[in-house]
Amino acid sequence: MLVSRRSRVATLAACATILLATSACGDDKAEEGSAQQVRLYGTDGNMLNSYPAELKERANLVDGMKGTTPLTPLPEDFKGRLRSVNPALTDYLYSAETYDAVVIGVLAAQLAGSTDPAAIAKQIVGVTNNGQRCEDPASCLSLARSGQDIEYRSVSLTRAGFTEKGEPATASYATLTFDGQQINDGKTEFVGAGTESAASTKTPPKPKKERPGAKPDQEPLIVGGLLPKTGDLAIAYPPMAAGAALAIKEINAAGGALGKPVTWIDGDDGTSLTVARATVAKHVTDGASLIIGAGASGISREVLPDVVKAGKILFSPCNTDSSLTDVEDKGLYFRTAPPDSLQGRALADVILRDGSQKIVIVARKDSYGEGLQATVRDELEKAGIAEDRLKLMTYEPPADAKAPPVDFTAGAKEIKEFGADAVLLIGFGESAQVIRALADNGVPIRH
């Protein structure tokens, strides 16, 4: 049954009152022992099957951990196609968003009839709105070549197209649970967010019709990767890489764009500004029109001025920092991942459903971590969690792969003294060090 957010908050508050009343009448010692335990929660940067390996021999510490991530129920056919390019794939996070970012960018180039990034950028939002519906590269490219305006729908883009800011108007979130050191698909729940009316109704430039039999006079469209092959977000790289590879494979099987196969140039963002900037510079030199990435919101924010100065397009499949919606980009930044203003509500609901009363939000110190932390805090406070029952903490993420791991010993001791019953971890692979520190400092983790 669908209920309003106000009704949901009232119900949660009533449940909390009942729980407190019950504990007053029951076995006080048993309740005190239970209250000392801490539930762990995560986000899209760490709710992956590859995450427990970050804890090595203590991987069982994640069992029972819950979290949310932008995720649409993926068709088995799509998962099978992803495994055809990477048979070892175990996670699918942001695979659909990466696939769609590549396809949308290529379709925009075909409609523009050009590899010029400025012309491509003017078509991207329109590719997803108010045209002839199509759902795969072959049929969409066929329509685009004939000069037909299209409305692309696919695995991550199902309900509505892009807003005028170049991001999804609607989103789907999944609540995930670790069970036996793997995400238990049987416990996964999906919830929708956003509004279809937020999608753009602006008419894009008229599509350029491809002349049958005419010799292509364009250079091949070059798409560059700026995905986290290394660094703190490397655990999320395999599904994104598979999504990009599948998109290029299917686009070229359908005849490519502008009469030629699309060229993909691999590239690492390293979850590092230094690595990402070097990759962007190489893509600019190599003539890429479209750069897919970066992985982390903070990296995209930092390299975007370089991309804009070069007149290229930055199109991320996984940036969720809400402040990027209004970033100065001269119309050259897009994303298929929804902003964290939507994920914050979903996370708050997950935490409140468990009856948590003293909550610590630990975030990596960057625009992604601190932005989502603030959103979740606001949502919890709106739901009635008092300010003195919330604690915000941050940590400095490692500068690069050679830097020492996160030391959260002091923070773990603070959490123990605070008496938290819930800890939300907003981070990437490095956030496993927070869990390790909690266990090392006597914070009992509820499984």
C-alpha positions in Angstrom: 0.0 0.0 0.0 1.3 3.5 -0.9 1.3 6.0 2.0 2.4 9.6 2.3 5.7 10.4 3.9 4.0 12.1 6.8 1.9 9.0 7.5 5.0 6.9 7.3 6.8 9.0 9.8 3.9 9.0 12.1 3.7 5.2 11.9 7.4 4.9 12.6 7.1 7.2 15.6 4.2 5.2 17.0 6.1 2.0 16.6 9.1 3.5 18.4 6.8 4.5 21.3 5.4 0.9 21.5 8.9 -0.6 21.5 10.0 1.7 24.4 6.8 0.9 26.4 7.4 -2.8 25.8 11.0 -2.6 27.1 9.8 -0.9 30.3 7.6 -3.9 31.1 10.0 -6.7 30.0 13.5 -8.0 30.9 15.6 -4.8 31.4 18.9 -6.7 31.2 18.0 -8.3 27.9 17.0 -5.0 26.4 20.1 -3.2 27.6 22.3 -5.9 26.0 20.4 -5.6 22.7 20.6 -1.8 22.7 24.4 -1.8 22.9 24.6 -3.5 19.6 25.1 -1.4 16.4 23.4 -2.0 13.1 25.5 -1.2 10.1 24.2 0.6 7.0 25.9 1.4 3.7 25.4 3.2 0.4 26.0 2.7 -3.3 29.8 3.0 -2.8 30.0 -0.1 -0.5 26.9 -2.2 -1.0 28.6 -4.6 -3.5 29.4 -8.3 -3.4 33.1 -7.3 -3.8 33.0 -5.2 -0.6 33.5 -7.9 2.1 36.8 -8.8 0.5 38.1 -5.4 1.7 37.8 -6.8 5.2 39.8 -9.9 4.3 39.7 -12.5 7.1 37.0 -10.5 8.9 34.5 -10.4 6.0 31.8 -11.8 8.2 31.5 -8.4 10.0 29.3 -7.2 7.1 26.6 -9.8 7.6 23.4 -8.1 8.4 24.6 -4.7 7.0 21.8 -2.9 5.0 22.0 -0.1 2.5 20.5 1.6 -0.5 21.8 2.1 -4.1 20.3 3.5 -7.3 19.2 0.3 -9.0 16.5 -0.8 -11.4 15.5 -4.5 -11.4 17.7 -5.7 -14.2 16.3 -8.2 -16.8 18.1 -11.5 -16.8 18.7 -11.0 -20.5 20.7 -7.8 -19.8 22.7 -9.6 -17.1 23.5 -12.4 -19.5 24.7 -9.9 -22.1 26.9 -8.3 -19.5 28.4 -11.7 -18.6 29.1 -12.3 -22.3 31.7 -9.5 -22.1 32.8 -10.4 -18.6 32.0 -14.0 -17.5 33.5 -13.3 -14.0 31.0 -10.5 -13.2 29.5 -10.8 -9.7 28.0 -7.2 -9.3 25.8 -5.2 -11.5 25.9 -1.8 -9.8 25.9 1.1 -12.3 26.3 -1.3 -15.2 22.9 -0.2 -16.7 23.7 3.5 -16.1 27.1 3.1 -17.8 25.5 1.2 -20.8 22.9 3.9 -21.1 25.3 6.8 -20.8 27.3 5.4 -23.8 24.3 4.7 -25.9 22.7 8.1 -25.2 25.9 9.9 -26.1 26.3 7.9 -29.4 22.6 8.4 -30.3 23.0 12.2 -29.7 26.0 12.2 -32.1 24.0 10.4 -34.8 21.1 12.9 -34.4 23.6 15.8 -34.5 25.3 14.3 -37.6 28.6 15.4 -36.1 31.4 14.4 -33.7 31.4 18.1 -32.5 30.8 17.9 -28.7 28.8 21.1 -28.6 26.4 19.8 -31.2 26.2 16.4 -29.5 25.5 18.1 -26.1 22.5 19.9 -27.5 20.9 16.6 -28.5 21.5 14.5 -25.3 18.5 15.6 -23.2 16.2 15.3 -26.3 17.3 11.8 -26.9 15.4 10.8 -23.8 12.2 12.8 -24.3 9.2 13.4 -26.6 10.1 11.3 -29.7 9.5 7.9 -31.2 10.0 5.3 -28.4 12.9 2.9 -28.9 14.6 0.6 -26.5 17.8 -0.8 -28.0 20.8 0.6 -30.0 19.8 -1.0 -33.3 16.3 0.3 -33.5 17.2 3.7 -32.0 20.1 4.2 -34.5 17.9 3.2 -37.4 15.4 5.9 -36.4 18.1 8.5 -35.8 19.7 7.8 -39.2 16.4 8.5 -40.9 16.2 11.9 -39.1 13.5 10.8 -36.7 13.4 12.3 -33.2 13.6 9.5 -30.6 12.7 8.8 -27.0 15.3 6.3 -25.7 14.2 3.9 -22.9 16.3 1.1 -21.5 17.6 -0.7 -18.5 18.2 2.3 -16.2 15.9 4.8 -17.9 12.5 3.4 -17.7 9.8 5.8 -16.4 10.9 9.2 -17.7 13.7 11.0 -19.5 16.2 13.7 -18.5 15.5 17.0 -16.8 16.8 20.2 -18.5 19.8 19.9 -16.2 20.8 16.6 -17.9 20.0 14.1 -15.2 17.2 11.5 -14.7 13.8 12.9 -13.6 13.0 9.6 -11.9 14.9 6.9 -10.3 14.7 3.4 -8.7 16.4 2.5 -5.5 17.1 -0.9 -4.0 17.4 -1.8 -0.4 20.2 -4.4 -0.1 21.2 -6.7 2.7 24.5 -8.6 3.3 23.8 -12.2 4.3 26.6 -14.8 4.4 29.1 -12.2 3.1 27.0 -11.7 -0.1 24.0 -9.5 -1.0 20.9 -11.6 -0.5 18.8 -10.9 -3.6 15.8 -12.5 -1.9 15.8 -9.7 0.6 16.2 -6.9 -2.0 13.3 -4.3 -2.2 12.8 -1.7 -4.8 11.2 1.8 -4.4 10.7 4.5 -7.0 11.6 8.2 -6.5 11.3 11.4 -8.4 8.5 12.8 -10.7 7.9 12.3 -14.4 6.8 15.9 -14.7 10.4 17.0 -14.1 11.5 15.7 -17.5 12.3 18.3 -20.0 9.8 19.3 -22.7 12.3 21.5 -24.6 12.6 20.7 -28.3 16.1 19.8 -29.4 17.7 20.9 -32.7 16.3 19.2 -35.8 18.0 15.8 -36.3 20.3 15.4 -39.3 19.1 12.8 -41.7 21.8 10.4 -43.0 21.9 10.2 -46.8 21.8 6.6 -48.0 24.9 5.6 -50.0 26.7 8.9 -49.2 30.3 8.5 -48.2 30.8 9.5 -44.5 32.8 12.7 -44.3 33.2 12.5 -40.5 36.0 11.1 -38.5 35.0 8.1 -36.3 33.2 9.1 -33.0 35.7 8.6 -30.2 34.4 7.8 -26.6 36.9 7.9 -23.8 36.6 6.0 -20.5 37.2 7.8 -17.1 36.2 4.9 -14.8 37.7 3.8 -11.5 40.0 0.9 -12.6 42.1 1.7 -9.5 41.7 3.5 -6.2 39.0 3.4 -3.5 36.2 2.9 -5.9 37.8 0.1 -7.9 35.4 -2.4 -6.4 32.7 -0.9 -8.5 34.7 -0.9 -11.8 33.9 -4.4 -13.2 30.1 -3.8 -13.7 30.7 -0.3 -15.2 33.4 -1.6 -17.5 31.1 -4.4 -18.6 28.3 -1.9 -19.3 30.5 0.3 -21.5 31.9 -2.7 -23.4 28.5 -4.1 -24.0 27.2 -0.8 -25.3 30.1 -0.3 -27.7 29.7 -3.9 -28.9 26.0 -3.6 -29.6 26.3 -0.1 -31.2 29.0 -1.3 -33.6 27.0 -4.5 -34.4 24.2 -2.1 -35.4 26.4 -0.2 -37.8 28.1 2.3 -35.5 27.4 6.0 -35.7 27.9 8.5 -38.5 28.7 5.7 -40.9 31.6 4.3 -39.0 32.3 2.1 -36.0 32.5 4.0 -32.7 36.0 3.9 -31.1 36.3 3.3 -27.3 39.6 4.4 -25.6 40.0 3.0 -22.1 41.0 5.3 -19.3 41.3 5.2 -15.5 40.2 7.9 -13.0 42.1 6.2 -10.2 39.6 7.7 -7.7 42.4 10.3 -7.7 42.5 13.8 -9.1 46.0 13.4 -10.4 45.2 10.2 -12.3 41.9 11.5 -13.6 43.4 14.8 -14.9 46.1 12.9 -16.8 43.5 10.6 -18.4 41.3 13.6 -19.4 44.4 15.3 -21.0 45.1 12.1 -23.0 41.5 11.8 -24.2 41.6 15.5 -25.3 44.8 14.8 -27.2 43.3 11.6 -28.8 40.2 13.5 -30.0 37.5 12.0 -27.8 34.2 13.9 -28.1 32.6 12.2 -25.1 34.2 11.1 -21.8 32.3 8.5 -19.7 32.9 9.2 -16.0 34.3 10.0 -13.6 33.4 7.4 -11.0 33.4 9.6 -7.9 31.4 12.8 -7.8 34.3 14.7 -6.3 36.6 13.7 -9.1 34.1 14.8 -11.7 33.7 18.2 -10.0 37.5 18.7 -10.0 38.2 17.6 -13.6 35.1 19.3 -15.1 36.8 22.6 -15.7 39.5 20.8 -17.7 36.8 19.0 -19.7 34.8 22.2 -20.3 37.9 24.2 -21.3 38.7 21.6 -23.9 35.1 21.7 -25.2 34.4 18.1 -24.5 31.4 16.3 -22.8 31.6 14.6 -19.4 28.9 12.0 -19.0 29.0 10.1 -15.7 27.1 6.9 -15.0 27.5 7.1 -11.2 27.9 10.7 -9.9 25.2 11.3 -7.2 26.3 14.5 -5.5 23.2 16.7 -5.5 25.2 19.9 -5.9 26.4 18.8 -9.3 22.9 19.5 -10.6 23.8 23.2 -10.8 27.5 23.0 -11.4 28.9 25.5 -13.9 29.4 23.2 -17.0 28.4 25.3 -20.1 25.9 22.5 -20.9 28.6 19.8 -21.2 28.0 17.7 -18.0 25.4 14.9 -17.9 24.7 11.9 -15.7 22.5 8.8 -15.8 22.7 8.4 -12.0 20.1 10.2 -9.9 21.1 12.9 -7.4 21.5 12.0 -3.7 18.6 14.2 -2.7 16.5 11.2 -3.7 18.8 8.5 -2.1 18.9 10.4 1.2 15.2 9.8 1.7 15.4 6.1 0.9 18.3 5.7 3.3 16.5 7.5 6.1 13.5 5.3 5.7 15.6 2.1 5.9 17.3 3.2 9.1 14.0 4.4 10.7 12.2 1.2 9.8 14.6 -0.7 12.1 13.7 1.6 15.0 17.1 3.1 15.4 17.3 5.9 18.0 20.9 7.0 18.3 22.5 7.3 14.8 26.0 8.1 13.7 26.6 9.0 10.0 30.3 8.4 9.0 31.3 9.9 5.6 34.4 10.2 3.5 35.4 13.8 3.5 34.5 14.8 -0.1 31.5 16.3 -1.9 29.8 12.8 -2.3 30.3 11.8 1.3 29.5 15.1 3.0 26.7 15.9 0.6 24.8 12.6 1.2 25.5 12.8 4.9 23.8 16.2 5.1 20.8 15.0 3.1 20.3 11.9 5.3 20.7 14.0 8.5 18.0 16.4 7.2 15.6 13.6 6.4 16.2 11.9 9.8 15.5 15.2 11.6 12.3 15.8 9.6 11.2 12.3 10.7 11.6 13.3 14.4 15.1 12.2 15.3 16.4 14.8 17.7 19.7 16.6 17.0 21.4 15.3 20.1 20.7 11.7 19.0 22.5 12.2 15.7 26.3 12.4 15.3 28.1 13.3 12.1 31.7 12.2 11.6 34.1 12.3 8.6 37.4 10.8 7.7 40.0 11.7 5.1 40.1 9.1 2.3 43.5 7.9 1.2 45.1 10.3 -1.4 46.1 7.3 -3.6 46.8 3.6 -3.5 50.2 4.1 -1.9 48.8 6.1 1.1 48.3 4.4 4.5 44.8 3.0 5.2 42.2 5.0 7.0 42.8 5.0 10.8 39.4 5.4 12.5 40.4 4.3 16.0 39.6 7.6 17.7 36.3 7.8 15.8 35.3 4.2 16.9 35.9 5.2 20.5 33.6 8.2 20.1 30.9 6.1 18.6 31.1 3.6 21.5 30.9 6.5 24.1 27.9 8.0 22.2 26.0 4.7 22.6 25.0 4.5 19.0 22.6 1.7 17.8 23.1 2.5 14.1 26.1 3.5 12.0 25.7 4.6 8.4 28.9 4.4 6.4 29.1 6.7 3.3 32.2 5.7 1.5 33.9 3.4 -1.0 36.2 0.4 -0.4 38.2 2.3 2.2 35.2 2.5 4.5 35.8 -1.1 5.5 38.5 0.3 7.8 35.8 2.0 9.8 34.1 -1.4 10.3 37.4 -2.9 11.3 38.0 -0.1 13.8 34.6 -0.5 15.4 35.1 -4.2 16.0 38.7 -3.6 17.3 37.5 -1.0 19.8 34.7 -3.1 21.3 31.7 -1.8 19.5 29.4 -4.9 19.2 28.1 -5.1 15.6 24.7 -6.6 15.2 24.5 -9.3 12.6 
